[in-house]
Amino acid sequence: MSTIQRDIIVREVGLRDGLQIHPTFMPTADKLAWIKNEALSGVSEIEVTSFVPPKLIPQFADATEVCAGALQLKDLVVSALIPNLKGAQRGLELGVNKLNYVVSVSKTHNLKNVRRERDASMADFKAIVDLIKTLPEDQRPLIGAGLSTALGCSYEGKVALTEVVLCAEQLLDAGADEIVVCDTVGYADPALVRAVLKAVLAVAGDVPVAAHFHDTRGTGLANVTAALECGIKYFDASLGGLGGCPFAPGASGNIVMEDLCFMLDSMGLKTGVNLDLLLKTRQTMSESLSDLKLHGALARAGLPHGFVSNWSAVAA
Amino acid sequence: MSTIQRDIIVREVGLRDGLQIHPTFMPTADKLAWIKNEALSGVSEIEVTSFVPPKLIPQFADATEVCAGALQLKDLVVSALIPNLKGAQRGLELGVNKLNYVVSVSKTHNLKNVRRERDASMADFKAIVDLIKTLPEDQRPLIGAGLSTALGCSYEGKVALTEVVLCAEQLLDAGADEIVVCDTVGYADPALVRAVLKAVLAVAGDVPVAAHFHDTRGTGLANVTAALECGIKYFDASLGGLGGCPFAPGASGNIVMEDLCFMLDSMGLKTGVNLDLLLKTRQTMSESLSDLKLHGALARAGLPHGFVSNWSAVAA
């Protein structure tokens, strides 16, 4: 078993958050190649699909095959988005390592996004945790809880910090293994990030807090910088910034995985990611998405002259 | 006279740093429209041109007309890049408010960029300051001193912090009114920015220290975030991220003015810049540069729902 030292854990979410708004179906084999290559480059956790009904999002019609393929890979945490209890059941059946659930702090956004009141989503989360607890302890997947629109909402605008903390507490009380603070629509700035993360960290105790930023308005890595200062060690990103915003054509999506890893590595933080392999993975992935414009600066500019990576892999 | 309260001073450098690598001549009237519109949007300092010989960079053949036109505008600090003593003489003759001189910390870069040893560039700077001092005190322009490649060099790679501090001290001793720490090739990360800025601030005393970042590898606004923590209040940027890197086709140039102003404004920092007017200025400017791809996220995504600007103008 290889032991890779990591100061920061980066998690790929492009196969879910990126592909979900992409109308062209990405062949299952291409998805699995992307997952495999990125895992080999050192990314240790990948959200590989979503268990939404294929009627709603045909992109995820191959969720079963993608999960099964990804679970073959050694040392990879395979996660999947679960929209509801039914999705959780599928995740358990497939043996996915981690289930990611999302509630919008903004009540309007929650209603528009999942057609349920926020309280109903919270109750559903409790039912999901209870379902997981029916399994023997050593067979339970981790359950992550995302606070969508925690940093702003495209319907409500500013979101009250008290509401963010209230939602975090409800998810923690229900038994979340991780809280993910999400800037779903790319409204955040570093000052807001500091305020929200400090408040969530204060109630999270020993439960890890992750950050999920979008680069819609260019502030993605600035927000990462603020989050790092707060002590955040888990960041979601997507290769090539895959994603975008359905309300803003051409706008960026999730923060760009390769730019994030480059910045962290430059700062002397070990990510476990080999940047050369990651850039090759991006290249291969982009070839199967030739109708899609990728984002990201590193892929265009290349690594700095004389760049020495902090990447380290220690065979143990 | 209008008094605009500003926490942060943003300075437009696209007319110089952006246009200098653009092979198509931008008509003088379009340059002046850009300057006027951006000044009206609230940007208080604009580097309008460079006094390099038109034989070297034909884009600046209209330096005299551009300076004369810009100097008509009320409340605008008109600056120009001066490559040498001769450029300084031209700046004095034209009555430019501020002269910007640049020395590369990297000796190799200095040699390649201005075909002189770094020591010779330092001696030239001293001569320029002496020339300025021949004017009566109330007629002297400000003289800014840029530390090019202070955060990395495309020839030498990493640049020693001791060399950055040595150069800063030499420029301060010679009489610089401002030190500009420049990430000329976009190699910086927030940790390096903190280290370099703290060291330069420690020797600068009361002399203002500004930051000039490029977004070549996506870390531009992250570096601004780190610089803000260090107390930096002066930032260079270019509208639409105009610029790019001659060595990396398609790569970004200076940090994007409108994204910078949006981030600062979101953070509750007053820039004095009206974002709507700034975006309109970008639109008009882009029409006269239709052969050029602009960068920037805000222009694509638009302002957040319910965004309230901290912009304030107080007529006094």
Interface residues (C-beta under 8 A of the other chain):
Chain A: G152 C153 S154 Y155 E156 G157 K158 V185 G186 Y187 A188 D189 P190 A191 L192 D215 T216 R217 G218 T219 L221 A222 V224 T225 A226 L228 E229 C245 A248 P249 G250 A251 S252 V256 D259 F262 M263 S266 M267 G268 G296 A297 L298 R300 A301 G302 P304 H305 G306 F307
Chain B: G152 C153 S154 Y155 E156 G157 K158 V185 G186 Y187 A188 D189 P190 A191 L192 D215 T216 R217 G218 T219 L221 A222 V224 T225 A226 L228 E229 C245 A248 P249 G250 A251 S252 V256 D259 F262 M263 S266 M267 G268 G296 A297 L298 R300 A301 G302 P304 H305 G306 F307
